[in-house]
Amino acid sequence: MSYGKTTLSISLLGAVTLLGAGTASAMPPLQCQDFVNFAMRAQSEYYALGCPRTPLMHANREGHFQWCLARNEFQVRADRNAKAAALRSCQANARGPRGGNGFGGQGFGGGPGFGGQGTCARIAGFYNGRAGTIASLGGDRIQVTVGRNRPVAYGTCRGNRLVVDFTDDHVISGVFDGRVIRWDNRTNWTKS
């Protein structure tokens, strides 16, 4: 009988130790939010540069957050480094080598020659009978308004590509053909 109790005590102690180690190594929510912010900026600039689709770069804010909460610091750091390396490679292929942290002057890819005011000014205007508005903020920055009940969104434009962070939804990208923006969420905006 005492052998069974000892075995059970050792088993319970091992389970408690494992549970405690798992909890101690899990990433805290504030650090995960920092990771999410980094991941969203990285994928935004990556796709704005026209780089190929990859599962590493996605706009699922909640997915990034839940993934981070279930991982340890080493795993999150490795994923963050992989995203940064993919972005650096994309930048090098898209516009030649460049220094800095990989996010340009504004944290969204702003820098000389990236998009330009002319490009954003051409995209700026009213869409779908004034249901949506895009305003050029200078350089590669744009402001997007969709109805009164949604927050103003901000993004970038480069050539005919747009990437916009809708804080109440997610980051989406689109291609402007001179008259219509075809968004990756399968909606189209026609310039009024």
N, C-alpha and C positions, 0 to 999 in steps of 0.2 A: 504494500500500500504506500509506504513512504517513497518508494521508487517512482510510482505514478505521480505523486504530488510534486516531487523534485523535477521530473520531466516536464510536467505542466507549468511549473513556476519558471523554468528555464525558457520554455517556449513562449510564455507570455512576456517575459523580460525581453526576449529577442524581438517579438512583434512590436512592443512599445518602443524599443530602441530604433527599429526600422522606421516606424511611424514618425518618431521624433526627428530622425535624420532627414526624412523626406520633407517634413515641414520646414526644417531649418534651412534646407538648400533651395526651397522654392523662392522664386523672385518676388519681392514685395510689389504691391500695386503701383506705387509711385515710380519705381524703377521701370516697371513694365510700361507705364504711360510715356516715359522718356523714350523707351525703345519704339513704341508705336509712333510717336512724333517723328523720330528718325526714319523709320520704315516708310511712313507716308511721304515725307519730303523726298526720300531717295527714289521711290517709285515714280513720283510725280515728275521729277527731273529726268529720270531714265526714259520714260515714255515720251516726254516732251522732246527729247532728242531724236526720237524715231527709232530707238533701239528695239531689237526683236523681243517678242513676248517670252516671258520666263515665269515659272511658278514662284520663283524667288521674289519677284516684284509684283505685288498685288495691292489693291486698294480696299481690302476688307479690314477696316479699322478694328472691329470687334474680334475678328479672327486672329489678328496680330496680338491683341491684348490677351485673349484666352490661351493662345499658344505660349506666350511668355509666362503667364502665371503657372503653367504646368511644367516649366523647365527650370534648370538651375542656371547660375550665373555663367558658367563655362559655355553651356549650349546657346544662351542668348548672345553672349559675346561673339561666338563663332558665327552665328547667323548674321549679326550686325556687320562683322568683318567681311562676310561673303557679299552682303548687299553693297557695302562700300567699294569692294573690289570690282563688282559688276558695274557699278556706276562709273568708277574711274576708267575702266576699259571702254565703256560706252562713250564717255566724254572724249577720250583719246581718239577713238575712231570717228566721232562726229565732228570734232573741231580742233584736233591737234592737242598736244600736251598743254596742261595748265596747272598752275600751283594752287595752293589753298586747300580747304577742307572738302572740296567737291560740291559745294552748294552755292557758289557764286556769292556776289555781294549781298543779296537780299535773302539768302536761305532758300530760294526757289529757282536758282539758276540764272539770276540776273547778272549780266556782265556784258562788256562791249561785244557787239556783233551777235548777240543771242536774241534773235527775233527782230528787234528794232521797232521804233515807234510807227514806221510806215506799215509794217505788217499788222500790228494790232489795230491801227487806225482803220485799215481796210476791213477788218473783221468787226469793228465796233458798229453798233446800230441797234435797231429794233428788230425783233424776230417774232414770227407767228402772230402778226397783228398787235404788236406791243406787249404780248404776254411775257416775253423775255427781253432783257436789255443787256448788251455788252458794251462796256466803256473802256477805252484805252487809258491806262494810268501812266503811260510813258514807258519807254524801254520795252521789256517783254511782259509787263504786268497788265492784267485785265481784271475788271470787276464785273460780276454777273449778278443780275437781279431777276428773280423769277417770282412774281406775285408779291402781295403784301404780307402774306403769312409765313414766308420763308426768309431766313437770314441772308444777307448779302454774301456772295461767294467770291473768292479771289483765286486767280490762277495765272498761267503763263500762256504765251503764244510764241510759236517759232515756225516760220514759214506758214503753212496752212494747218498746222497742228495746234490744238488747244488742250490744256490740262487744267481742270478746275476742281477745287476742293470745296464741296458742299458740306459744311460742318454738320448739318442736320441729316446727312445721308452718307455719301462717300465721295472719293475722288473719281472723276470720270474724265475721259479724253474724247476728243472729237476731231474731225477733219473737215475743213471749210473748203468747198469747191468753187467759191466765188459767189454763190447764192444760198447754198444750204450747208448747215453744219450737221454732219452725221455723227451722233454721239455713240460711244461704245455700249450704252445702256439700251440701244436699239430705238432711240427717239431721234427725230429730225427737226431742226429749227430752220425755217425758211426766212431769209432776210426780207423785211417789209420795205 
